């Protein structure tokens, strides 16, 4: 993602501007920020960071709660164990990927699962 830089205030940067790039400290695109504006940008950044931490904490708590209830988070596996065994047997018999996919009613990419 491209670096994001902000310029707060008028186009008159003053004699001693403080330079600040937001989101990317190695950015070549920087803009001047006066002390009060820098403090405001810093506060906004702090609020955003703390909000992100709260979201992360809630997601982890929700996943842990689901695991305690015996649920497994994430996408369900496409194949169960029996289907994988069938797939392996068909491949061992020398069937082509296309015919395995047709027989198991899946895509050719899924029929090549090891």
C-alpha positions in Angstrom: 0.0 0.0 0.0 1.2 3.5 -0.8 2.4 5.6 2.1 -0.2 8.0 3.5 1.0 11.5 4.4 -1.1 14.3 5.8 -0.7 18.1 5.8 -2.6 19.9 8.4 -3.2 23.6 8.1 -2.5 26.3 5.6 0.0 26.1 2.7 2.3 28.4 4.8 4.5 25.9 6.5 6.4 28.4 8.6 10.1 28.8 9.2 10.6 25.6 11.3 8.2 22.9 10.2 8.4 19.5 11.8 8.1 16.8 9.1 6.0 13.7 9.7 4.9 10.8 7.5 2.0 8.7 8.7 1.8 4.9 8.3 5.2 4.6 6.7 8.3 5.9 8.4 10.5 5.1 5.3 8.3 7.2 3.1 9.8 9.7 0.8 6.5 11.6 0.8 6.4 13.6 3.9 4.6 16.8 5.0 5.1 19.4 7.6 3.0 19.3 10.8 3.1 22.0 13.5 3.3 20.9 17.2 -0.4 21.2 17.9 -1.4 19.4 14.7 1.2 16.8 15.4 -0.3 16.2 18.9 -3.7 15.8 17.3 -2.5 13.4 14.7 -0.7 11.5 17.5 -3.9 11.3 19.5 -5.9 10.1 16.6 -3.3 7.4 15.9 -3.3 6.4 19.6 -7.1 6.0 19.5 -7.0 4.0 16.4 -4.3 1.7 17.8 -6.2 1.1 21.0 -9.4 0.4 19.1 -7.6 -2.1 17.0 -6.2 -3.8 20.2 -9.8 -4.0 21.6 -11.0 -5.6 18.4 -8.1 -8.1 18.4 -8.8 -8.9 22.1 -12.5 -9.5 21.4 -11.8 -11.8 18.4 -9.4 -13.9 20.4 -11.9 -14.2 23.3 -14.6 -15.2 20.9 -12.4 -17.9 19.3 -11.4 -19.2 22.7 -15.0 -19.3 23.8 -16.0 -21.2 20.6 -13.1 -23.7 21.2 -14.4 -24.3 24.8 -17.8 -25.1 23.4 -16.2 -27.7 21.1 -16.5 -25.8 17.9 -13.6 -25.6 15.5 -13.2 -22.1 14.0 -12.3 -21.7 10.3 -13.5 -23.1 7.1 -14.7 -26.7 7.1 -12.5 -29.2 5.2 -13.8 -29.9 1.8 -13.0 -33.7 2.0 -13.7 -36.0 4.9 -11.3 -38.9 5.6 -13.3 -41.4 3.6 -13.3 -39.2 0.5 -9.6 -38.7 0.8 -9.0 -42.4 1.0 -11.2 -42.9 -2.1 -9.3 -40.2 -3.9 -6.0 -41.9 -3.0 -7.3 -45.3 -4.2 -8.5 -43.9 -7.5 -5.1 -42.2 -8.1 -3.3 -45.5 -7.2 -5.4 -47.3 -9.8 -4.0 -44.9 -12.4 -7.1 -42.9 -13.1 -6.6 -39.5 -14.7 -7.1 -36.3 -12.8 -10.0 -35.4 -15.0 -11.8 -38.7 -14.5 -11.3 -38.6 -10.7 -12.7 -35.0 -10.7 -15.7 -36.1 -12.7 -16.3 -39.2 -10.5 -16.1 -37.3 -7.2 -17.9 -34.3 -8.6 -15.2 -31.8 -7.7 -12.8 -29.5 -9.7 -9.6 -30.9 -11.2 -7.6 -28.8 -8.7 -9.3 -30.5 -5.8 -8.8 -33.9 -7.2 -5.0 -33.5 -7.1 -4.9 -33.0 -3.3 -2.1 -35.2 -1.9 
